[in-house]
Amino acid sequence: MLALNDGSGMIVKQSIAILEYFEELYAADTEAGKYPSPLIGRTTQERAKVRQLLLIAEEVIDAFGYTYRFGSIGEAMSGRSTPNPLAARQAVSVIHEKLDILESYVDPVKENGSAMLVHLEHPKDYLFLADCVLFASLQYLKDQYEIEMIEEKYERLRLWYEEMSKRESAVVEGEYSEELKQIGREWIESGNFWTEINKAV
């Protein structure tokens, strides 16, 4: 589990809280020009927009967690949860609701050659925490579970994901073991559970 101990006795175990902690910690250096513009935003308005998207992205991640907990063979075999396909399907419905919202936030026009997740004026290669968190989560689901969460109907999100994938920092370091991949891709219901529930939603 990811955790931050700053030496004062304070321990932070939530990844987004850790990211914001470092943003605040080095805010003075950022303002002095030592680092690029802050990932959390430069103004009160920007920070509000970024945090809003962070919360929505987190809801997508949490909903997939419930989908996996109640719909995967791996979780059933571990004894950590009781299989419940209906609960898994309901969680997928939440994922689609949140992706619909995120789709509306992506700028439909490629500003300066990039698709923007946040409607703000900023340089071509500039990112916000919302971009980083959402992309890393979707990339993980694709590599580990072979789940293409951004379906064809999400045209703007797909454009954004393609742009993010081209970044040097988006390269996956190392591979997940085949054993873990196999366990993560087996579902309680027959066939490809994720595909089937997407059709039903």
CNS distance restraints for C-alpha pairs under 8 A (distance, minus, plus):
assign (resid   1 and name CA) (resid  13 and name CA) 7.47 0.50 0.50
assign (resid   2 and name CA) (resid  13 and name CA) 5.96 0.50 0.50
assign (resid   2 and name CA) (resid  14 and name CA) 7.45 0.50 0.50
assign (resid   2 and name CA) (resid  15 and name CA) 6.89 0.50 0.50
assign (resid   3 and name CA) (resid  11 and name CA) 6.67 0.50 0.50
assign (resid   3 and name CA) (resid  12 and name CA) 5.56 0.50 0.50
assign (resid   3 and name CA) (resid  13 and name CA) 4.27 0.50 0.50
assign (resid   3 and name CA) (resid  14 and name CA) 7.16 0.50 0.50
assign (resid   3 and name CA) (resid  15 and name CA) 7.69 0.50 0.50
assign (resid   3 and name CA) (resid  18 and name CA) 7.92 0.50 0.50
assign (resid   4 and name CA) (resid  10 and name CA) 7.97 0.50 0.50
assign (resid   4 and name CA) (resid  11 and name CA) 5.38 0.50 0.50
assign (resid   4 and name CA) (resid  12 and name CA) 4.98 0.50 0.50
assign (resid   4 and name CA) (resid  13 and name CA) 6.30 0.50 0.50
assign (resid   4 and name CA) (resid  18 and name CA) 6.77 0.50 0.50
assign (resid   5 and name CA) (resid   9 and name CA) 6.73 0.50 0.50
assign (resid   5 and name CA) (resid  10 and name CA) 5.85 0.50 0.50
assign (resid   5 and name CA) (resid  11 and name CA) 4.64 0.50 0.50
assign (resid   5 and name CA) (resid  12 and name CA) 6.71 0.50 0.50
assign (resid   6 and name CA) (resid  10 and name CA) 6.25 0.50 0.50
assign (resid   6 and name CA) (resid  11 and name CA) 7.05 0.50 0.50
assign (resid  12 and name CA) (resid  17 and name CA) 7.15 0.50 0.50
assign (resid  12 and name CA) (resid  18 and name CA) 6.48 0.50 0.50
assign (resid  13 and name CA) (resid  17 and name CA) 7.80 0.50 0.50
assign (resid  13 and name CA) (resid  18 and name CA) 7.36 0.50 0.50
assign (resid  14 and name CA) (resid  18 and name CA) 6.28 0.50 0.50
assign (resid  15 and name CA) (resid  19 and name CA) 6.31 0.50 0.50
assign (resid  16 and name CA) (resid  20 and name CA) 6.24 0.50 0.50
assign (resid  16 and name CA) (resid 133 and name CA) 7.97 0.50 0.50
assign (resid  17 and name CA) (resid  21 and name CA) 6.02 0.50 0.50
assign (resid  18 and name CA) (resid  22 and name CA) 6.48 0.50 0.50
assign (resid  19 and name CA) (resid  23 and name CA) 6.40 0.50 0.50
assign (resid  19 and name CA) (resid 129 and name CA) 7.87 0.50 0.50
assign (resid  20 and name CA) (resid  24 and name CA) 6.21 0.50 0.50
assign (resid  20 and name CA) (resid  40 and name CA) 7.14 0.50 0.50
assign (resid  21 and name CA) (resid  25 and name CA) 6.00 0.50 0.50
assign (resid  22 and name CA) (resid  26 and name CA) 6.11 0.50 0.50
assign (resid  23 and name CA) (resid  27 and name CA) 5.87 0.50 0.50
assign (resid  23 and name CA) (resid  38 and name CA) 6.70 0.50 0.50
assign (resid  23 and name CA) (resid  39 and name CA) 7.13 0.50 0.50
assign (resid  23 and name CA) (resid  40 and name CA) 6.95 0.50 0.50
assign (resid  26 and name CA) (resid  30 and name CA) 6.28 0.50 0.50
assign (resid  27 and name CA) (resid  31 and name CA) 6.20 0.50 0.50
assign (resid  27 and name CA) (resid  38 and name CA) 7.31 0.50 0.50
assign (resid  28 and name CA) (resid  32 and name CA) 6.18 0.50 0.50
assign (resid  29 and name CA) (resid  33 and name CA) 6.44 0.50 0.50
assign (resid  29 and name CA) (resid  34 and name CA) 5.34 0.50 0.50
assign (resid  29 and name CA) (resid  35 and name CA) 6.50 0.50 0.50
assign (resid  30 and name CA) (resid  34 and name CA) 5.45 0.50 0.50
assign (resid  30 and name CA) (resid  35 and name CA) 4.65 0.50 0.50
assign (resid  30 and name CA) (resid  36 and name CA) 6.28 0.50 0.50
assign (resid  30 and name CA) (resid  37 and name CA) 6.39 0.50 0.50
assign (resid  30 and name CA) (resid  38 and name CA) 6.58 0.50 0.50
assign (resid  31 and name CA) (resid  35 and name CA) 7.84 0.50 0.50
assign (resid  31 and name CA) (resid  37 and name CA) 7.69 0.50 0.50
assign (resid  37 and name CA) (resid  41 and name CA) 7.47 0.50 0.50
assign (resid  37 and name CA) (resid  42 and name CA) 6.95 0.50 0.50
assign (resid  37 and name CA) (resid 126 and name CA) 7.93 0.50 0.50
assign (resid  38 and name CA) (resid  42 and name CA) 6.16 0.50 0.50
assign (resid  38 and name CA) (resid 128 and name CA) 7.69 0.50 0.50
assign (resid  39 and name CA) (resid 127 and name CA) 6.33 0.50 0.50
assign (resid  39 and name CA) (resid 128 and name CA) 4.32 0.50 0.50
assign (resid  39 and name CA) (resid 129 and name CA) 5.24 0.50 0.50
assign (resid  40 and name CA) (resid  46 and name CA) 7.61 0.50 0.50
assign (resid  40 and name CA) (resid  47 and name CA) 5.56 0.50 0.50
assign (resid  40 and name CA) (resid  50 and name CA) 6.32 0.50 0.50
assign (resid  40 and name CA) (resid  51 and name CA) 7.54 0.50 0.50
assign (resid  40 and name CA) (resid 128 and name CA) 5.91 0.50 0.50
assign (resid  40 and name CA) (resid 129 and name CA) 5.85 0.50 0.50
assign (resid  41 and name CA) (resid  46 and name CA) 4.88 0.50 0.50
assign (resid  41 and name CA) (resid  47 and name CA) 4.65 0.50 0.50
assign (resid  41 and name CA) (resid  50 and name CA) 6.86 0.50 0.50
assign (resid  41 and name CA) (resid 128 and name CA) 6.93 0.50 0.50
assign (resid  42 and name CA) (resid  46 and name CA) 6.17 0.50 0.50
assign (resid  42 and name CA) (resid  47 and name CA) 6.84 0.50 0.50
assign (resid  43 and name CA) (resid  47 and name CA) 6.13 0.50 0.50
assign (resid  44 and name CA) (resid  48 and name CA) 6.20 0.50 0.50
assign (resid  45 and name CA) (resid  49 and name CA) 6.37 0.50 0.50
assign (resid  46 and name CA) (resid  50 and name CA) 6.14 0.50 0.50
assign (resid  46 and name CA) (resid 120 and name CA) 7.53 0.50 0.50
assign (resid  47 and name CA) (resid  51 and name CA) 6.00 0.50 0.50
assign (resid  48 and name CA) (resid  52 and name CA) 6.08 0.50 0.50
assign (resid  49 and name CA) (resid  53 and name CA) 6.40 0.50 0.50
assign (resid  49 and name CA) (resid 118 and name CA) 7.26 0.50 0.50
assign (resid  50 and name CA) (resid  54 and name CA) 6.15 0.50 0.50
assign (resid  50 and name CA) (resid 118 and name CA) 7.11 0.50 0.50
assign (resid  50 and name CA) (resid 128 and name CA) 6.92 0.50 0.50
assign (resid  50 and name CA) (resid 129 and name CA) 7.06 0.50 0.50
assign (resid  50 and name CA) (resid 130 and name CA) 5.93 0.50 0.50
assign (resid  51 and name CA) (resid  55 and name CA) 6.19 0.50 0.50
assign (resid  51 and name CA) (resid 130 and name CA) 7.39 0.50 0.50
assign (resid  52 and name CA) (resid  56 and name CA) 6.47 0.50 0.50
assign (resid  53 and name CA) (resid  57 and name CA) 6.06 0.50 0.50
assign (resid  53 and name CA) (resid 102 and name CA) 7.51 0.50 0.50
assign (resid  53 and name CA) (resid 130 and name CA) 5.82 0.50 0.50
assign (resid  54 and name CA) (resid  58 and name CA) 6.08 0.50 0.50
assign (resid  54 and name CA) (resid 129 and name CA) 7.28 0.50 0.50
assign (resid  54 and name CA) (resid 130 and name CA) 4.95 0.50 0.50
assign (resid  54 and name CA) (resid 133 and name CA) 7.33 0.50 0.50
assign (resid  54 and name CA) (resid 134 and name CA) 7.73 0.50 0.50
assign (resid  55 and name CA) (resid  59 and name CA) 6.26 0.50 0.50
assign (resid  56 and name CA) (resid  60 and name CA) 6.49 0.50 0.50
assign (resid  56 and name CA) (resid  98 and name CA) 6.38 0.50 0.50
assign (resid  56 and name CA) (resid 102 and name CA) 7.58 0.50 0.50
assign (resid  57 and name CA) (resid  61 and name CA) 6.45 0.50 0.50
assign (resid  57 and name CA) (resid  98 and name CA) 7.70 0.50 0.50
assign (resid  57 and name CA) (resid 130 and name CA) 7.36 0.50 0.50
assign (resid  57 and name CA) (resid 133 and name CA) 7.33 0.50 0.50
assign (resid  57 and name CA) (resid 134 and name CA) 5.63 0.50 0.50
assign (resid  58 and name CA) (resid  62 and name CA) 6.10 0.50 0.50
assign (resid  58 and name CA) (resid 134 and name CA) 7.95 0.50 0.50
assign (resid  59 and name CA) (resid  63 and name CA) 6.01 0.50 0.50
assign (resid  59 and name CA) (resid  95 and name CA) 7.66 0.50 0.50
assign (resid  59 and name CA) (resid  98 and name CA) 7.30 0.50 0.50
assign (resid  60 and name CA) (resid  64 and name CA) 6.32 0.50 0.50
assign (resid  60 and name CA) (resid  94 and name CA) 7.46 0.50 0.50
assign (resid  60 and name CA) (resid  95 and name CA) 5.15 0.50 0.50
assign (resid  60 and name CA) (resid  98 and name CA) 6.29 0.50 0.50
assign (resid  60 and name CA) (resid  99 and name CA) 7.47 0.50 0.50
assign (resid  61 and name CA) (resid  65 and name CA) 6.33 0.50 0.50
assign (resid  61 and name CA) (resid 137 and name CA) 7.07 0.50 0.50
assign (resid  62 and name CA) (resid  66 and name CA) 6.58 0.50 0.50
assign (resid  63 and name CA) (resid  67 and name CA) 6.30 0.50 0.50
assign (resid  63 and name CA) (resid  91 and name CA) 5.17 0.50 0.50
assign (resid  63 and name CA) (resid  92 and name CA) 6.80 0.50 0.50
assign (resid  63 and name CA) (resid  94 and name CA) 6.49 0.50 0.50
assign (resid  63 and name CA) (resid  95 and name CA) 6.00 0.50 0.50
assign (resid  64 and name CA) (resid  68 and name CA) 6.10 0.50 0.50
assign (resid  64 and name CA) (resid  91 and name CA) 6.74 0.50 0.50
assign (resid  64 and name CA) (resid  92 and name CA) 6.92 0.50 0.50
assign (resid  64 and name CA) (resid  95 and name CA) 7.06 0.50 0.50
assign (resid  65 and name CA) (resid  69 and name CA) 5.99 0.50 0.50
assign (resid  66 and name CA) (resid  70 and name CA) 6.07 0.50 0.50
assign (resid  66 and name CA) (resid  87 and name CA) 7.70 0.50 0.50
assign (resid  66 and name CA) (resid  88 and name CA) 6.30 0.50 0.50
assign (resid  66 and name CA) (resid  91 and name CA) 6.17 0.50 0.50
assign (resid  67 and name CA) (resid  71 and name CA) 5.64 0.50 0.50
assign (resid  67 and name CA) (resid  72 and name CA) 7.74 0.50 0.50
assign (resid  67 and name CA) (resid  87 and name CA) 7.25 0.50 0.50
assign (resid  67 and name CA) (resid  88 and name CA) 4.14 0.50 0.50
assign (resid  67 and name CA) (resid  89 and name CA) 6.94 0.50 0.50
assign (resid  67 and name CA) (resid  91 and name CA) 5.52 0.50 0.50
assign (resid  67 and name CA) (resid  92 and name CA) 6.47 0.50 0.50
assign (resid  68 and name CA) (resid  72 and name CA) 5.17 0.50 0.50
assign (resid  68 and name CA) (resid  75 and name CA) 7.35 0.50 0.50
assign (resid  68 and name CA) (resid  88 and name CA) 7.10 0.50 0.50
assign (resid  69 and name CA) (resid  75 and name CA) 5.76 0.50 0.50
assign (resid  69 and name CA) (resid  76 and name CA) 7.88 0.50 0.50
assign (resid  69 and name CA) (resid  81 and name CA) 6.37 0.50 0.50
assign (resid  69 and name CA) (resid  83 and name CA) 7.57 0.50 0.50
assign (resid  69 and name CA) (resid  88 and name CA) 7.72 0.50 0.50
assign (resid  70 and name CA) (resid  75 and name CA) 7.41 0.50 0.50
assign (resid  70 and name CA) (resid  76 and name CA) 7.74 0.50 0.50
assign (resid  70 and name CA) (resid  81 and name CA) 6.70 0.50 0.50
assign (resid  70 and name CA) (resid  82 and name CA) 6.46 0.50 0.50
assign (resid  70 and name CA) (resid  83 and name CA) 4.68 0.50 0.50
assign (resid  70 and name CA) (resid  84 and name CA) 4.88 0.50 0.50
assign (resid  70 and name CA) (resid  85 and name CA) 6.22 0.50 0.50
assign (resid  70 and name CA) (resid  87 and name CA) 6.51 0.50 0.50
assign (resid  70 and name CA) (resid  88 and name CA) 5.39 0.50 0.50
assign (resid  71 and name CA) (resid  75 and name CA) 7.87 0.50 0.50
assign (resid  71 and name CA) (resid  83 and name CA) 5.92 0.50 0.50
assign (resid  71 and name CA) (resid  84 and name CA) 6.25 0.50 0.50
assign (resid  71 and name CA) (resid  85 and name CA) 5.38 0.50 0.50
assign (resid  71 and name CA) (resid  88 and name CA) 5.45 0.50 0.50
assign (resid  71 and name CA) (resid 187 and name CA) 5.71 0.50 0.50
assign (resid  71 and name CA) (resid 188 and name CA) 5.49 0.50 0.50
assign (resid  71 and name CA) (resid 189 and name CA) 7.50 0.50 0.50
assign (resid  71 and name CA) (resid 193 and name CA) 7.86 0.50 0.50
assign (resid  72 and name CA) (resid  76 and name CA) 6.51 0.50 0.50
assign (resid  72 and name CA) (resid  83 and name CA) 7.53 0.50 0.50
assign (resid  72 and name CA) (resid 184 and name CA) 7.22 0.50 0.50
assign (resid  72 and name CA) (resid 185 and name CA) 7.69 0.50 0.50
assign (resid  72 and name CA) (resid 186 and name CA) 5.98 0.50 0.50
assign (resid  72 and name CA) (resid 187 and name CA) 4.19 0.50 0.50
assign (resid  72 and name CA) (resid 188 and name CA) 5.44 0.50 0.50
assign (resid  73 and name CA) (resid  77 and name CA) 6.05 0.50 0.50
assign (resid  73 and name CA) (resid 183 and name CA) 7.27 0.50 0.50
assign (resid  73 and name CA) (resid 184 and name CA) 7.95 0.50 0.50
assign (resid  73 and name CA) (resid 186 and name CA) 5.60 0.50 0.50
assign (resid  73 and name CA) (resid 187 and name CA) 5.06 0.50 0.50
assign (resid  73 and name CA) (resid 188 and name CA) 5.30 0.50 0.50
assign (resid  74 and name CA) (resid  78 and name CA) 6.22 0.50 0.50
assign (resid  74 and name CA) (resid 183 and name CA) 5.50 0.50 0.50
assign (resid  74 and name CA) (resid 184 and name CA) 6.40 0.50 0.50
assign (resid  74 and name CA) (resid 186 and name CA) 7.08 0.50 0.50
assign (resid  74 and name CA) (resid 187 and name CA) 7.88 0.50 0.50
assign (resid  75 and name CA) (resid  79 and name CA) 6.47 0.50 0.50
assign (resid  75 and name CA) (resid  80 and name CA) 6.04 0.50 0.50
assign (resid  75 and name CA) (resid  81 and name CA) 6.23 0.50 0.50
assign (resid  76 and name CA) (resid  80 and name CA) 6.80 0.50 0.50
assign (resid  76 and name CA) (resid  81 and name CA) 5.98 0.50 0.50
assign (resid  76 and name CA) (resid  82 and name CA) 6.15 0.50 0.50
assign (resid  76 and name CA) (resid  83 and name CA) 5.98 0.50 0.50
assign (resid  83 and name CA) (resid 188 and name CA) 7.30 0.50 0.50
assign (resid  84 and name CA) (resid  88 and name CA) 6.41 0.50 0.50
assign (resid  85 and name CA) (resid  89 and name CA) 6.16 0.50 0.50
assign (resid  85 and name CA) (resid 188 and name CA) 7.35 0.50 0.50
assign (resid  85 and name CA) (resid 189 and name CA) 7.28 0.50 0.50
assign (resid  86 and name CA) (resid  90 and name CA) 6.27 0.50 0.50
assign (resid  87 and name CA) (resid  91 and name CA) 6.24 0.50 0.50
assign (resid  88 and name CA) (resid  92 and name CA) 6.44 0.50 0.50
assign (resid  89 and name CA) (resid  93 and name CA) 6.45 0.50 0.50
assign (resid  89 and name CA) (resid 197 and name CA) 6.02 0.50 0.50
assign (resid  89 and name CA) (resid 201 and name CA) 7.68 0.50 0.50
assign (resid  90 and name CA) (resid  94 and name CA) 6.61 0.50 0.50
assign (resid  91 and name CA) (resid  95 and name CA) 6.45 0.50 0.50
assign (resid  92 and name CA) (resid  96 and name CA) 6.38 0.50 0.50
assign (resid  92 and name CA) (resid 197 and name CA) 7.37 0.50 0.50
assign (resid  92 and name CA) (resid 198 and name CA) 7.39 0.50 0.50
assign (resid  92 and name CA) (resid 201 and name CA) 7.51 0.50 0.50
assign (resid  93 and name CA) (resid  97 and name CA) 6.33 0.50 0.50
assign (resid  93 and name CA) (resid 201 and name CA) 6.01 0.50 0.50
assign (resid  94 and name CA) (resid  98 and name CA) 6.29 0.50 0.50
assign (resid  95 and name CA) (resid  99 and name CA) 6.13 0.50 0.50
assign (resid  96 and name CA) (resid 100 and name CA) 6.03 0.50 0.50
assign (resid  97 and name CA) (resid 101 and name CA) 6.58 0.50 0.50
assign (resid  98 and name CA) (resid 102 and name CA) 6.29 0.50 0.50
assign (resid  99 and name CA) (resid 103 and name CA) 5.95 0.50 0.50
assign (resid  99 and name CA) (resid 150 and name CA) 7.95 0.50 0.50
assign (resid  99 and name CA) (resid 154 and name CA) 7.98 0.50 0.50
assign (resid 100 and name CA) (resid 104 and name CA) 6.61 0.50 0.50
assign (resid 100 and name CA) (resid 154 and name CA) 7.66 0.50 0.50
assign (resid 101 and name CA) (resid 105 and name CA) 6.85 0.50 0.50
assign (resid 102 and name CA) (resid 106 and name CA) 6.78 0.50 0.50
assign (resid 102 and name CA) (resid 117 and name CA) 7.93 0.50 0.50
assign (resid 102 and name CA) (resid 157 and name CA) 7.52 0.50 0.50
assign (resid 103 and name CA) (resid 154 and name CA) 6.22 0.50 0.50
assign (resid 103 and name CA) (resid 155 and name CA) 7.82 0.50 0.50
assign (resid 103 and name CA) (resid 156 and name CA) 5.98 0.50 0.50
assign (resid 103 and name CA) (resid 157 and name CA) 5.58 0.50 0.50
assign (resid 105 and name CA) (resid 117 and name CA) 5.95 0.50 0.50
assign (resid 105 and name CA) (resid 118 and name CA) 6.34 0.50 0.50
assign (resid 105 and name CA) (resid 119 and name CA) 7.03 0.50 0.50
assign (resid 106 and name CA) (resid 115 and name CA) 6.85 0.50 0.50
assign (resid 106 and name CA) (resid 116 and name CA) 5.46 0.50 0.50
assign (resid 106 and name CA) (resid 117 and name CA) 4.41 0.50 0.50
assign (resid 106 and name CA) (resid 118 and name CA) 6.47 0.50 0.50
assign (resid 106 and name CA) (resid 119 and name CA) 7.24 0.50 0.50
assign (resid 106 and name CA) (resid 156 and name CA) 5.84 0.50 0.50
assign (resid 106 and name CA) (resid 157 and name CA) 6.49 0.50 0.50
assign (resid 106 and name CA) (resid 160 and name CA) 7.31 0.50 0.50
assign (resid 107 and name CA) (resid 111 and name CA) 7.92 0.50 0.50
assign (resid 107 and name CA) (resid 115 and name CA) 6.16 0.50 0.50
assign (resid 107 and name CA) (resid 116 and name CA) 5.27 0.50 0.50
assign (resid 107 and name CA) (resid 117 and name CA) 6.56 0.50 0.50
assign (resid 107 and name CA) (resid 118 and name CA) 7.47 0.50 0.50
assign (resid 107 and name CA) (resid 119 and name CA) 6.40 0.50 0.50
assign (resid 107 and name CA) (resid 156 and name CA) 7.19 0.50 0.50
assign (resid 108 and name CA) (resid 115 and name CA) 7.27 0.50 0.50
assign (resid 108 and name CA) (resid 156 and name CA) 5.88 0.50 0.50
assign (resid 109 and name CA) (resid 115 and name CA) 6.82 0.50 0.50
assign (resid 110 and name CA) (resid 114 and name CA) 4.93 0.50 0.50
assign (resid 110 and name CA) (resid 115 and name CA) 4.82 0.50 0.50
assign (resid 110 and name CA) (resid 116 and name CA) 7.36 0.50 0.50
assign (resid 111 and name CA) (resid 115 and name CA) 6.39 0.50 0.50
assign (resid 111 and name CA) (resid 116 and name CA) 7.26 0.50 0.50
assign (resid 111 and name CA) (resid 124 and name CA) 7.42 0.50 0.50
assign (resid 112 and name CA) (resid 123 and name CA) 7.79 0.50 0.50
assign (resid 112 and name CA) (resid 124 and name CA) 5.52 0.50 0.50
assign (resid 113 and name CA) (resid 124 and name CA) 6.77 0.50 0.50
assign (resid 114 and name CA) (resid 124 and name CA) 6.11 0.50 0.50
assign (resid 114 and name CA) (resid 125 and name CA) 7.69 0.50 0.50
assign (resid 114 and name CA) (resid 160 and name CA) 7.49 0.50 0.50
assign (resid 114 and name CA) (resid 163 and name CA) 6.43 0.50 0.50
assign (resid 115 and name CA) (resid 156 and name CA) 7.74 0.50 0.50
assign (resid 115 and name CA) (resid 159 and name CA) 6.39 0.50 0.50
assign (resid 115 and name CA) (resid 160 and name CA) 4.90 0.50 0.50
assign (resid 115 and name CA) (resid 163 and name CA) 6.72 0.50 0.50
assign (resid 116 and name CA) (resid 160 and name CA) 6.70 0.50 0.50
assign (resid 117 and name CA) (resid 130 and name CA) 7.80 0.50 0.50
assign (resid 117 and name CA) (resid 131 and name CA) 6.57 0.50 0.50
assign (resid 117 and name CA) (resid 160 and name CA) 7.04 0.50 0.50
assign (resid 122 and name CA) (resid 126 and name CA) 6.42 0.50 0.50
assign (resid 127 and name CA) (resid 131 and name CA) 6.18 0.50 0.50
assign (resid 127 and name CA) (resid 132 and name CA) 7.29 0.50 0.50
assign (resid 128 and name CA) (resid 132 and name CA) 6.70 0.50 0.50
assign (resid 129 and name CA) (resid 133 and name CA) 6.03 0.50 0.50
assign (resid 130 and name CA) (resid 134 and name CA) 6.00 0.50 0.50
assign (resid 131 and name CA) (resid 135 and name CA) 5.96 0.50 0.50
assign (resid 132 and name CA) (resid 136 and name CA) 6.00 0.50 0.50
assign (resid 133 and name CA) (resid 137 and name CA) 6.21 0.50 0.50
assign (resid 134 and name CA) (resid 138 and name CA) 6.22 0.50 0.50
assign (resid 135 and name CA) (resid 139 and name CA) 5.92 0.50 0.50
assign (resid 135 and name CA) (resid 161 and name CA) 6.87 0.50 0.50
assign (resid 135 and name CA) (resid 164 and name CA) 7.22 0.50 0.50
assign (resid 136 and name CA) (resid 140 and name CA) 6.10 0.50 0.50
assign (resid 136 and name CA) (resid 170 and name CA) 7.94 0.50 0.50
assign (resid 137 and name CA) (resid 141 and name CA) 6.35 0.50 0.50
assign (resid 138 and name CA) (resid 142 and name CA) 6.24 0.50 0.50
assign (resid 138 and name CA) (resid 149 and name CA) 6.99 0.50 0.50
assign (resid 139 and name CA) (resid 143 and name CA) 6.18 0.50 0.50
assign (resid 140 and name CA) (resid 144 and name CA) 5.75 0.50 0.50
assign (resid 140 and name CA) (resid 145 and name CA) 7.76 0.50 0.50
assign (resid 141 and name CA) (resid 145 and name CA) 5.25 0.50 0.50
assign (resid 141 and name CA) (resid 146 and name CA) 6.51 0.50 0.50
assign (resid 141 and name CA) (resid 147 and name CA) 5.69 0.50 0.50
assign (resid 141 and name CA) (resid 148 and name CA) 7.57 0.50 0.50
assign (resid 141 and name CA) (resid 149 and name CA) 7.79 0.50 0.50
assign (resid 142 and name CA) (resid 146 and name CA) 4.49 0.50 0.50
assign (resid 142 and name CA) (resid 147 and name CA) 4.69 0.50 0.50
assign (resid 142 and name CA) (resid 148 and name CA) 5.70 0.50 0.50
assign (resid 142 and name CA) (resid 149 and name CA) 7.64 0.50 0.50
assign (resid 143 and name CA) (resid 147 and name CA) 7.76 0.50 0.50
assign (resid 144 and name CA) (resid 176 and name CA) 6.78 0.50 0.50
assign (resid 144 and name CA) (resid 180 and name CA) 7.93 0.50 0.50
assign (resid 144 and name CA) (resid 181 and name CA) 5.53 0.50 0.50
assign (resid 144 and name CA) (resid 184 and name CA) 7.04 0.50 0.50
assign (resid 144 and name CA) (resid 185 and name CA) 8.00 0.50 0.50
assign (resid 145 and name CA) (resid 181 and name CA) 6.36 0.50 0.50
assign (resid 145 and name CA) (resid 184 and name CA) 5.69 0.50 0.50
assign (resid 145 and name CA) (resid 185 and name CA) 5.25 0.50 0.50
assign (resid 146 and name CA) (resid 185 and name CA) 7.20 0.50 0.50
assign (resid 147 and name CA) (resid 194 and name CA) 7.46 0.50 0.50
assign (resid 150 and name CA) (resid 154 and name CA) 6.11 0.50 0.50
assign (resid 150 and name CA) (resid 157 and name CA) 6.87 0.50 0.50
assign (resid 150 and name CA) (resid 158 and name CA) 6.30 0.50 0.50
assign (resid 151 and name CA) (resid 158 and name CA) 7.71 0.50 0.50
assign (resid 152 and name CA) (resid 158 and name CA) 7.46 0.50 0.50
assign (resid 154 and name CA) (resid 158 and name CA) 6.07 0.50 0.50
assign (resid 155 and name CA) (resid 159 and name CA) 6.30 0.50 0.50
assign (resid 156 and name CA) (resid 160 and name CA) 6.24 0.50 0.50
assign (resid 157 and name CA) (resid 161 and name CA) 6.01 0.50 0.50
assign (resid 158 and name CA) (resid 162 and name CA) 6.09 0.50 0.50
assign (resid 159 and name CA) (resid 163 and name CA) 6.28 0.50 0.50
assign (resid 160 and name CA) (resid 164 and name CA) 6.20 0.50 0.50
assign (resid 161 and name CA) (resid 165 and name CA) 6.05 0.50 0.50
assign (resid 162 and name CA) (resid 166 and name CA) 6.65 0.50 0.50
assign (resid 163 and name CA) (resid 167 and name CA) 7.27 0.50 0.50
assign (resid 164 and name CA) (resid 170 and name CA) 6.88 0.50 0.50
assign (resid 165 and name CA) (resid 170 and name CA) 5.57 0.50 0.50
assign (resid 165 and name CA) (resid 171 and name CA) 7.60 0.50 0.50
assign (resid 166 and name CA) (resid 170 and name CA) 6.96 0.50 0.50
assign (resid 167 and name CA) (resid 171 and name CA) 7.55 0.50 0.50
assign (resid 176 and name CA) (resid 180 and name CA) 6.74 0.50 0.50
assign (resid 176 and name CA) (resid 181 and name CA) 6.67 0.50 0.50
assign (resid 177 and name CA) (resid 181 and name CA) 6.30 0.50 0.50
assign (resid 178 and name CA) (resid 182 and name CA) 6.04 0.50 0.50
assign (resid 179 and name CA) (resid 183 and name CA) 6.29 0.50 0.50
assign (resid 180 and name CA) (resid 184 and name CA) 6.04 0.50 0.50
assign (resid 181 and name CA) (resid 185 and name CA) 6.23 0.50 0.50
assign (resid 182 and name CA) (resid 186 and name CA) 6.68 0.50 0.50
assign (resid 186 and name CA) (resid 192 and name CA) 7.94 0.50 0.50
assign (resid 187 and name CA) (resid 191 and name CA) 7.91 0.50 0.50
assign (resid 187 and name CA) (resid 192 and name CA) 7.17 0.50 0.50
assign (resid 187 and name CA) (resid 193 and name CA) 5.69 0.50 0.50
assign (resid 188 and name CA) (resid 193 and name CA) 7.40 0.50 0.50
assign (resid 189 and name CA) (resid 193 and name CA) 5.81 0.50 0.50
assign (resid 191 and name CA) (resid 196 and name CA) 7.65 0.50 0.50
assign (resid 192 and name CA) (resid 196 and name CA) 6.17 0.50 0.50
assign (resid 193 and name CA) (resid 197 and name CA) 6.11 0.50 0.50
assign (resid 194 and name CA) (resid 198 and name CA) 6.13 0.50 0.50
assign (resid 195 and name CA) (resid 199 and name CA) 6.42 0.50 0.50
assign (resid 196 and name CA) (resid 200 and name CA) 6.45 0.50 0.50
assign (resid 197 and name CA) (resid 201 and name CA) 6.13 0.50 0.50
